[in-house]
Amino acid sequence: MTVFDNDFNTQSEVINILMVATGCDLEEAEMETWEVHNLGKSVVHHGDQPECEQAASVIAQIGIEVRVSQE
């Protein structure tokens, strides 16, 4: 599951939604948010399709573009 940078969500919002959606800890959420902000996108979660779709729907609720793809 890949999250993409945008111009309207704050880094704090992204960190918080990643922790809620994926169950990651603060350190991981901060690292992934840094990648999103500085690289334009980041793979933020690996899991089965239904798990990733659920997490993506939570993240998308605050306006973040997120894509689920198979590896």
CORQUI-V36330 format. One record per residue. N is the residue number from 1. RES is the residue in one letter. OMEGA is omega as a letter, one per 20 degrees, with the letter a starting at -180 (* if undefined). Layout:
{{N & RES & OMEGA} {N & RES & OMEGA}}
This chain:
{{1 & M & a} {2 & T & r} {3 & V & a} {4 & F & r} {5 & D & r} {6 & N & a} {7 & D & a} {8 & F & r} {9 & N & r} {10 & T & r} {11 & Q & r} {12 & S & r} {13 & E & a} {14 & V & r} {15 & I & a} {16 & N & a} {17 & I & r} {18 & L & r} {19 & M & r} {20 & V & a} {21 & A & a} {22 & T & a} {23 & G & r} {24 & C & r} {25 & D & a} {26 & L & a} {27 & E & r} {28 & E & r} {29 & A & r} {30 & E & r} {31 & M & a} {32 & E & r} {33 & T & r} {34 & W & r} {35 & E & r} {36 & V & a} {37 & H & a} {38 & N & a} {39 & L & r} {40 & G & r} {41 & K & r} {42 & S & r} {43 & V & a} {44 & V & a} {45 & H & r} {46 & H & r} {47 & G & r} {48 & D & a} {49 & Q & a} {50 & P & r} {51 & E & a} {52 & C & r} {53 & E & r} {54 & Q & r} {55 & A & r} {56 & A & a} {57 & S & r} {58 & V & a} {59 & I & a} {60 & A & a} {61 & Q & r} {62 & I & r} {63 & G & r} {64 & I & r} {65 & E & a} {66 & V & a} {67 & R & r} {68 & V & r} {69 & S & r} {70 & Q & r} {71 & E & *}}
